[in-house]
Amino acid sequence: MNKDKFLALVSQEKTDTIEKIKWRIQNRDWLERSQDIALKILQILREKNMSQKDLAQILDVSPQQVNKWVKGKENFRLDTISKLENALGTELIKTNAEFDKNNLVKEEI
């Protein structure tokens, strides 16, 4: 294919594709975590035979909000994760640190 034919096929309209790609690269770490959480939410909903609408009602949020969460592009806040964990009855994220909270408090005093 020659250059003229190629250019005829390509849209002259400017897009923000490059910016979106750069953003995804810059935010790759938390996006991967978000996708993991989204998949776990969907898996738990399936196991519990619940719909996204059911979860929305339990959490008193819109079904659109739950849909946003399960798309895997949400930068979750810790309070949101805690509410989801309580509603679903399971942990969505695990911490690497294992420590005795009581012993830590004693050491600080």
C-alpha positions in Angstrom: 0.0 0.0 0.0 1.4 3.4 -0.9 1.5 6.4 1.5 -1.4 8.2 -0.2 -3.7 5.2 0.1 -2.7 4.8 3.8 -3.3 8.4 4.6 -6.7 8.3 2.9 -7.7 5.5 5.3 -6.5 7.3 8.4 -8.8 9.8 10.1 -7.6 13.3 10.2 -9.5 13.9 13.4 -7.3 14.3 16.4 -7.7 11.8 19.2 -6.5 11.5 22.7 -5.3 8.0 22.3 -1.6 8.8 23.0 -2.6 10.6 26.2 -4.8 7.7 27.3 -1.9 5.2 26.7 0.5 7.4 28.6 -2.0 7.7 31.5 -2.4 3.9 31.6 1.4 3.4 31.7 1.8 6.0 34.5 -1.0 4.4 36.5 -0.3 0.8 35.7 0.4 -0.3 39.3 -2.8 0.8 40.9 -4.8 -0.1 37.8 -3.6 -3.7 38.1 -4.7 -3.8 41.7 -8.0 -2.3 40.8 -8.6 -5.0 38.2 -7.7 -7.7 40.7 -10.3 -6.2 43.1 -12.9 -5.9 40.4 -12.4 -9.6 39.4 -12.7 -10.7 43.0 -15.9 -8.7 43.5 -17.4 -10.3 40.4 -16.3 -13.8 41.5 -17.8 -13.4 44.9 -21.1 -12.0 43.4 -21.2 -15.1 41.2 -20.5 -17.5 44.1 -23.2 -15.8 46.3 -25.6 -15.7 43.3 -25.9 -11.9 43.7 -26.2 -9.3 41.1 -24.4 -5.9 40.9 -27.8 -4.4 41.7 -28.1 -6.5 44.9 -24.7 -5.2 46.0 -25.7 -1.7 45.2 -28.8 -2.0 47.4 -26.8 -3.4 50.3 -24.3 -0.6 50.1 -27.0 2.1 49.3 -25.2 3.2 46.2 -26.3 3.3 42.6 -26.0 0.3 40.3 -23.9 2.5 38.1 -21.4 3.0 40.9 -21.0 -0.8 41.4 -20.6 -1.1 37.6 -17.9 1.5 37.7 -16.1 -0.5 40.5 -16.2 -3.8 38.5 -14.8 -2.3 35.4 -11.4 -2.3 37.1 -10.5 1.3 36.6 -11.5 2.6 40.0 -8.8 4.0 42.4 -10.5 2.5 45.5 -10.4 4.3 48.8 -9.8 2.2 51.9 -13.2 3.0 53.3 -14.8 1.8 50.1 -12.9 -1.4 50.2 -13.9 -2.0 53.8 -17.6 -1.4 53.0 -17.3 -3.8 50.1 -15.6 -6.4 52.3 -18.3 -6.2 54.9 -21.1 -6.4 52.4 -19.5 -9.4 50.6 -18.3 -11.1 53.8 -14.7 -11.6 52.6 -11.4 -9.8 52.2 -10.7 -8.1 48.9 -7.1 -7.2 49.7 -4.6 -8.7 52.1 -1.8 -6.9 53.8 1.7 -8.3 53.7 2.4 -7.2 57.3 1.6 -9.6 60.1 1.9 -8.0 63.5 0.5 -8.0 66.9 -1.4 -4.8 67.3 -1.5 -5.0 71.1 2.3 -5.6 71.3 2.9 -2.7 69.0 0.9 -0.4 71.2 2.7 -1.5 74.3 6.1 -0.8 72.7 5.1 2.7 71.8 4.1 3.6 75.4 
